[in-house]
């Protein structure tokens, strides 16, 4: 009976090669699929491979071939999942949706399901149209012979470099399920910190929007009516200074509203243009880090992200230089990213991580530098980085709680001062009118 060389993916998504006895290529493919393998190349012994994937794995160690089946089974054509009609492949996917997808895939693979089967299960139950279409494409690519990391790299808008490189490290180390679990935990913790920072930022923004709405309503509808009342009842007498100032501001806003809207649009456009340039983004991020209340919170969350990203990548087997590049790209703050670039250059020259961190103009606190230094000296850098991330997660919690407690009275006073100033300005002339009416009634 003829022998066939094969290249196939096992249940973990790892490729293996070997020989199998079968009467035809189709029967060989059928035997491999029945044994739980996903063939990517099958060719008769002594002849060229039927798939270019075999060339890439020519030097790979031969895997254990499944036992030959006594009954010949005709193998159908290798097809991917049916194309998904709805949903844009490679489009944006919410971070929370991707986090749930990663956790579910990690759970399925950890439970013993083959990678391809796990992707198929997730594709059937996924509700997000974009991720559903992408998952179907991933399954098709894996079944066609690509590794999982190569399939993920085809969708960079959904799966960033961190995701792809961690999966690649897991494939090379044969621990894909462990890496996926680690990646899911990383996403969950990072999202938790991000949500806390957002919650701290939302409160003042909401109060500011309420203040703008109230002031706009008073300026457009209320102040003009009071102005007419003052003209009718004061007979040209001068108004109090505060009242006159509020009326002047109202006239200015009503007369030049288009300039105000244009100025706001110009500020928004200028901000967007500035942060689209590296220098502008660095200046804006430096300004944010220097803010009295929010700067400390942003710094702590950035350090937590830096430590967790680098620690997770190195723990998963990603080379340190590559891990530093990925950490820099996902830093979220240009000032922190520039400091990580200096760390990368230092490590590339064979030096320590600690020196460029110390020279980072106070961005990284002494405690963080000391813990990283100890981690380098003891050979436990990944563990120490993850410990730093845990410590700074608690610091972010405390910073958010303190900031919220501080912002509540500040924003209440801010809103009260704005609305109160307008109310007092409108009622000052009414007091004079009432006093005049009272004096006139007594004289009669």
Buried (B, 14 or more C-beta within 10 A) or exposed (E): EBBBBBBBBBBBBBBBBBEBBBEBBBBBBBBBBEBEBBBBBBBBEEEEBBBEBBEBBEEEEEBEBBEBBEEEBEBEEBEBBEEBEEBEBBBEBEEEBBBBBBBBBBBBBBEEBBBBBBBBBBBEEBEBBBBBBBBBBBBBBBBBBBBBBBBBBBBEEBBBBBBBBBBBBBBBEEBBBBBBBBBBBBBBBBBEBBEBBEEBBEBBEEBEEEBEEBBEEBBEEBBBEBBEEBEEBBEEEEBBEBBBEBBEBBBEBEEEEEEEEEEEEEEEEEEEEEBEEEEBBBBBBBEBBEEEBBBBBBBBBBBBBBBBBBBBBBBBBBEBEBBBBBBBBBBBBBBBBBBBBBBBEBBEEEEBBBBBBBBBEEBBBEEBBEBBBBBBEEEEBBBBBBBBBBBBBEBBBEBBEBBBEEBEEEBEEBBEEBBEBBBEBBEBBBEBBEEEEEEEEEEE
